[in-house]
Amino acid sequence: MWSVSAPDAKKCYATGRGIQPKGVRVGEDAQFNIFTEGAGGGNGEPRVMIMGPGGSPEKNTLTKVDNHYSCVYKPIKPGLYIVTVQYSGQPIQKSPFKVDVAPMKTSKVRAYGPGLKTGMVGQPATFRVVPHGEPGQLGNTLTYRAMQ
């Protein structure tokens, strides 16, 4: 006879850009991973709830990947987002997470060239950066040599 231990949400944790206090922008995929190994409860699955500015619920996609879960959401307006992750109805470590989503940033800077598509260790990866009047100290051509 085998037994399933009681679920312990405090043994679960999450990591990733999508739950960091800063660094997410409107329109970008905000992704994070949830680890439930050792939390017991049999085949329990986490639950993610995301509230956007003004208390509006945000869609998210939760996917089982090998030994963890991956969650992705795409903020639609700037402001404070509250990301709550639960396991067996209880919050996991450090949940809820407060994420300050910044406005979308557009840039006139464009980069192109073979060094952005393929590369080989020890060989130059050449590509061109064109600032198109964007402020700053950008050069016209950058070369990066991959480390061995």
JOBELMO-V510397 format. One record per residue. SS is DSSP state (2 for helix, 1 for strand, 0 for the rest). OMEGA is omega in whole degrees, 0 to 359 (* if undefined). D_LAST is the distance of its C-alpha to the last C-alpha in Angstrom with 2 decimals. Layout:
SS/OMEGA/D_LAST  SS/OMEGA/D_LAST
//
This chain:
0/179/53.24  0/179/50.08  0/178/49.87  0/180/47.58  0/179/46.91  0/180/47.94  0/179/45.28  0/183/43.70  2/181/42.06  2/175/40.90  2/177/38.38  0/177/36.70  1/181/34.20  1/177/32.33  1/174/29.04  0/184/27.56  2/184/28.03  2/177/31.42  2/177/33.09  0/181/31.67  0/180/34.43  0/175/32.77  0/179/30.16  0/179/31.89  1/176/33.63  0/176/36.47  0/179/35.56  0/173/32.05  1/176/31.31  1/187/31.39  1/172/29.79  1/182/29.90  1/179/29.85  1/181/32.75  1/184/32.48  0/182/35.81  0/179/34.97  0/182/37.57  0/180/39.92  0/177/42.53  0/178/44.97  0/182/44.16  0/180/42.57  0/180/42.82  0/179/41.00  1/176/40.15  1/181/42.06  1/175/40.64  1/182/43.00  1/177/41.95  1/179/44.52  0/179/43.89  2/180/45.75  2/177/49.48  2/180/49.12  0/179/48.14  1/180/46.37  1/176/43.00  0/173/41.82  0/179/38.78  1/180/37.23  1/184/36.52  1/175/34.62  1/180/34.03  1/180/30.39  0/186/29.83  0/179/30.59  1/176/31.18  1/176/32.74  1/178/31.23  1/179/33.49  1/171/33.25  1/181/35.76  1/181/36.07  0/182/38.10  0/174/40.75  0/180/42.00  0/177/40.83  1/183/42.09  1/176/41.97  1/177/40.98  1/181/41.83  1/180/39.69  1/179/41.56  1/179/40.04  1/173/42.50  1/184/42.49  0/175/45.93  0/181/47.53  1/179/46.09  1/176/43.40  0/179/40.02  0/174/38.46  0/177/38.50  0/8/40.10  0/180/41.32  1/178/38.37  1/183/39.23  1/178/36.98  1/183/37.83  1/181/36.92  1/177/36.58  0/177/37.99  0/178/36.08  0/175/34.19  0/182/34.27  0/176/32.50  0/182/33.10  0/177/29.49  1/177/27.89  1/178/24.41  1/177/23.85  0/185/21.85  2/181/19.44  2/177/16.33  2/184/17.95  0/181/18.56  0/179/15.68  0/179/12.19  0/181/9.60  0/178/5.83  0/180/6.19  0/178/9.78  1/174/12.12  1/187/13.47  1/174/17.02  1/184/19.78  1/175/23.09  1/181/24.62  1/185/28.42  0/180/30.26  0/177/33.73  0/178/35.55  0/181/33.67  0/178/33.99  0/184/31.11  0/179/28.85  0/174/26.75  0/180/25.55  0/181/26.06  1/178/22.65  1/175/19.23  1/181/15.94  1/178/12.62  1/180/9.30  0/179/6.56  0/178/3.80  0/*/0.00
//
